[in-house]
Amino acid sequence: MWIHSVNPTGMATTAPPTEIDGDYYVPLWGELTYKPSCSWGAQVLASYDVHPGSSNEDMPSLMAGVMWQPNSACADASGLALR
């Protein structure tokens, strides 16, 4: 069952599609992390999902964020890292 909308009088639903989606994709990604100290840092992640069988479904994405990690749990050293 797929729920399309919910309103005070009830839900609008339909049956799931009968065809099976067997698509696959290859994720390509890169990550840049900058930590001026062990506790704080910034991170940027760029990815591109390549669908070999259907290029019109290829999808890029870009994410950025600030990170905080307590000194006692510092797993990554300070500095710049490209992965």
Buried (B, 14 or more C-beta within 10 A) or exposed (E): EEEEEEEEEEEEEEEEEEEEEEEEBEEEEEEBBBBEEBBEBEBEBBBBBEBEEEEEEEEEEEEEEEEEBEEEEEEEEBEEBEE
